[in-house]
Amino acid sequence: MRIASIDSFGNEHVAIVRVRTDEGAEGWGQVAPFHADVTAQVLHRQIAPHALGRDALDIESLVDDIPEREHKFHGSHLFRALAGLETALWDLRGKLEGKSVCQLLGGRPRALRAYESSMRRDITPGGRGGTTRRPPGAKRTRRVQGADREGVRPR
């Protein structure tokens, strides 16, 4: 089963990755959310050429091989893009085997503590620039405090 296509859908904040095989199976993943539009370009220019035509179930080999082939283009965007491909391939494999990704990795599904971050770096506890106005994430923080999350980091 070979990787036939790698697509991405998103904007500057989020990008979803779809991998399709030559047999019609597909899996979905996500690149890291910071500069997701840039990461999607890296996915198509630096990751996809090395992944297309390869065995979709040999995830470990792909994840090891691609950074070696892109040794001159190292850094966070390469690994953020690779993570989008890898999560899509694990999703594909889980669907084919009828298992959760957790089970594929040797674990068992259970309750999970969640943590949320806005990924914003221009927010301070007193607001932008140290002012005393409410930070932009304050309304969201109040909204999610009652949800099943351990905490919210506003910046």
C-alpha positions as CSV (number, residue, x, y, z in Angstrom):
1,M,0.0,0.0,0.0
2,R,1.7,3.1,-1.3
3,I,1.2,6.8,-0.5
4,A,-0.5,8.3,-3.5
5,S,-1.3,11.8,-2.4
6,I,-0.7,14.2,0.4
7,D,-3.1,17.2,0.7
8,S,-3.4,20.0,3.2
9,F,-6.3,22.3,4.1
10,G,-6.0,25.3,6.4
11,N,-4.9,28.8,7.1
12,E,-2.2,30.6,9.1
13,H,-3.5,29.1,12.4
14,V,-4.4,25.5,11.5
15,A,-3.6,23.0,8.8
16,I,-5.1,19.5,8.4
17,V,-3.2,16.9,6.4
18,R,-4.9,14.1,4.4
19,V,-2.9,11.1,3.1
20,R,-4.4,8.8,0.5
21,T,-3.0,5.5,-0.6
22,D,-3.1,3.8,-4.0
23,E,-5.7,1.5,-2.6
24,G,-8.1,4.3,-1.6
25,A,-7.4,4.3,2.2
26,E,-7.0,7.6,3.8
27,G,-5.8,9.1,7.1
28,W,-6.0,12.5,8.7
29,G,-3.4,14.5,10.7
30,Q,-2.5,18.0,11.7
31,V,0.6,20.1,11.6
32,A,1.6,22.2,14.6
33,P,-0.6,25.3,14.8
34,F,2.1,28.0,14.9
35,H,2.5,29.4,11.3
36,A,0.5,26.5,10.0
37,D,0.4,28.0,6.5
38,V,4.2,28.1,6.3
39,T,4.4,24.5,7.7
40,A,1.9,23.3,5.0
41,Q,4.2,24.7,2.3
42,V,7.1,22.8,3.9
43,L,5.0,19.7,3.9
44,H,4.4,19.9,0.2
45,R,7.9,21.1,-0.8
46,Q,10.2,19.2,1.6
47,I,8.2,16.2,3.0
48,A,5.9,15.0,0.2
49,P,8.5,14.4,-2.5
50,H,10.2,11.9,-0.1
51,A,6.9,10.3,1.0
52,L,5.0,9.8,-2.2
53,G,5.2,6.3,-3.5
54,R,6.5,4.9,-0.2
55,D,4.9,2.2,2.0
56,A,2.2,3.9,4.0
57,L,2.5,1.4,6.8
58,D,6.3,1.8,7.3
59,I,5.8,4.9,9.4
60,E,9.1,4.6,11.4
61,S,11.2,4.3,8.3
62,L,9.6,7.4,6.8
63,V,10.0,9.5,10.0
64,D,13.6,8.5,10.2
65,D,14.5,8.8,6.5
66,I,12.9,12.2,5.7
67,P,15.0,14.4,8.1
68,E,18.1,12.6,6.8
69,R,17.2,13.5,3.2
70,E,16.5,17.1,4.2
71,H,19.6,17.5,6.4
72,K,20.2,21.0,4.9
73,F,16.6,22.1,5.8
74,H,16.4,21.3,9.4
75,G,14.4,23.1,12.1
76,S,11.0,23.3,13.6
77,H,9.0,23.8,10.4
78,L,10.4,20.5,9.0
79,F,9.4,18.6,12.1
80,R,6.1,20.3,12.4
81,A,5.3,19.3,8.8
82,L,6.6,15.7,9.4
83,A,4.3,15.5,12.4
84,G,1.3,16.2,10.2
85,L,2.3,13.4,7.8
86,E,3.1,11.0,10.7
87,T,-0.2,11.6,12.5
88,A,-2.1,11.1,9.3
89,L,-0.3,7.8,8.7
90,W,-1.0,6.6,12.2
91,D,-4.7,7.5,11.7
92,L,-4.7,5.5,8.4
93,R,-3.1,2.5,10.1
94,G,-5.6,2.6,13.0
95,K,-8.5,2.6,10.6
96,L,-7.1,-0.3,8.6
97,E,-6.5,-2.4,11.8
98,G,-9.7,-1.3,13.6
99,K,-7.7,0.1,16.5
100,S,-7.1,3.4,18.1
101,V,-3.7,5.0,17.7
102,C,-3.3,4.6,21.4
103,Q,-3.7,0.8,21.0
104,L,-1.3,0.7,18.1
105,L,1.3,2.3,20.3
106,G,0.8,-0.3,23.0
107,G,-1.4,1.7,25.3
108,R,-5.1,1.6,26.3
109,P,-7.7,4.3,25.9
110,R,-8.4,6.1,29.2
111,A,-9.3,9.5,30.5
112,L,-6.7,12.1,29.7
113,R,-5.9,15.4,31.4
114,A,-6.1,18.2,28.9
115,Y,-4.2,21.5,28.8
116,E,-5.0,24.4,26.5
117,S,-2.7,27.2,25.3
118,S,-3.5,30.2,23.1
119,M,0.1,30.1,21.6
120,R,0.0,33.9,21.7
121,R,3.3,35.5,22.9
122,D,2.1,39.1,23.0
123,I,-0.2,38.6,26.0
124,T,0.9,39.4,29.5
125,P,-1.0,38.8,32.8
126,G,-1.9,42.5,32.8
127,G,-2.7,42.7,29.1
128,R,-0.5,43.7,26.2
129,G,2.5,45.8,27.1
130,G,1.9,45.5,30.9
131,T,-1.4,47.5,30.9
132,T,-4.1,46.7,33.4
133,R,-6.8,45.9,30.9
134,R,-8.0,42.3,30.6
135,P,-5.9,40.1,28.3
136,P,-7.5,39.1,25.0
137,G,-7.7,35.4,26.2
138,A,-9.6,36.2,29.4
139,K,-13.1,35.6,28.1
140,R,-12.0,32.3,26.5
141,T,-10.3,31.4,29.8
142,R,-13.5,31.9,31.8
143,R,-15.5,29.9,29.1
144,V,-13.3,26.8,29.3
145,Q,-12.7,26.8,33.0
146,G,-15.8,24.6,33.5
147,A,-14.8,22.2,30.7
148,D,-12.7,19.1,31.1
149,R,-9.4,20.8,31.0
150,E,-6.7,21.0,33.7
151,G,-5.8,24.5,32.9
152,V,-5.5,27.3,30.4
153,R,-2.3,29.2,29.6
154,P,-3.1,32.6,28.2
155,R,0.3,33.0,26.6
